[in-house]
Amino acid sequence: MKAQAAENTASLIDSKPLLMTAREVASVLRLAEPTVRKLAANGKLPGLEAGSSIRFRRDAIEALIGPLSS
């Protein structure tokens, strides 16, 4: 069951662009979008600010969830 969830998450993130929106990260991490934005604002989730938008590098998100899927 755990392995299947990790596999589903891996295939989901592989379909995302190199820079992901807060909404895309929220869907991968199964969190609410405001939670993703709050985690980024608190420095707990690495994000790049571009004006009022925030983008997340896919490889940084993959690095965060990699240890969880083991």
C-alpha positions as CSV (number, residue, x, y, z in Angstrom):
1,M,0.0,0.0,0.0
2,K,2.8,2.4,1.0
3,A,4.8,1.5,-2.1
4,Q,1.9,2.1,-4.4
5,A,1.3,5.6,-2.8
6,A,5.0,6.4,-3.4
7,E,4.7,5.2,-7.0
8,N,1.6,7.3,-7.6
9,T,3.3,10.4,-6.2
10,A,6.4,9.8,-8.3
11,S,4.4,9.5,-11.5
12,L,2.4,12.6,-10.5
13,I,5.5,14.7,-10.0
14,D,7.2,13.5,-13.1
15,S,4.4,15.0,-15.2
16,K,4.9,18.5,-13.7
17,P,7.1,21.2,-15.3
18,L,10.5,22.1,-13.9
19,L,9.0,25.1,-12.1
20,M,5.8,24.3,-10.3
21,T,3.1,26.6,-9.0
22,A,1.8,26.5,-5.4
23,R,-1.3,24.7,-6.7
24,E,0.8,22.0,-8.4
25,V,2.9,21.5,-5.3
26,A,-0.2,21.3,-3.2
27,S,-1.6,18.6,-5.4
28,V,1.6,16.5,-5.2
29,L,2.0,16.9,-1.4
30,R,-1.8,16.6,-0.9
31,L,-1.9,19.9,1.0
32,A,-4.1,22.9,0.7
33,E,-2.6,25.7,-1.5
34,P,-2.6,28.2,1.4
35,T,-0.6,25.7,3.5
36,V,2.0,25.4,0.7
37,R,2.3,29.2,0.6
38,K,2.6,29.5,4.4
39,L,5.3,26.8,4.5
40,A,7.2,28.7,1.8
41,A,6.8,32.0,3.6
42,N,8.2,30.4,6.8
43,G,11.1,28.9,4.9
44,K,10.1,25.3,5.4
45,L,9.4,24.8,1.7
46,P,12.0,26.1,-0.8
47,G,10.3,28.5,-3.2
48,L,11.3,31.3,-5.7
49,E,9.4,34.5,-5.4
50,A,8.5,36.3,-8.7
51,G,6.5,39.4,-7.9
52,S,3.3,38.2,-6.1
53,S,3.8,34.6,-7.4
54,I,5.9,31.8,-6.0
55,R,7.4,29.0,-7.9
56,F,9.0,25.8,-6.7
57,R,11.7,23.8,-8.4
58,R,10.5,20.3,-9.2
59,D,13.8,18.7,-8.1
60,A,13.6,20.5,-4.7
61,I,10.1,19.1,-4.1
62,E,11.3,15.6,-5.3
63,A,14.2,15.8,-2.8
64,L,11.7,16.6,0.0
65,I,9.4,13.7,-0.8
66,G,12.2,11.2,-1.8
67,P,13.0,10.2,1.8
68,L,9.3,9.8,2.6
69,S,8.7,7.3,-0.2
70,S,11.4,4.9,1.0
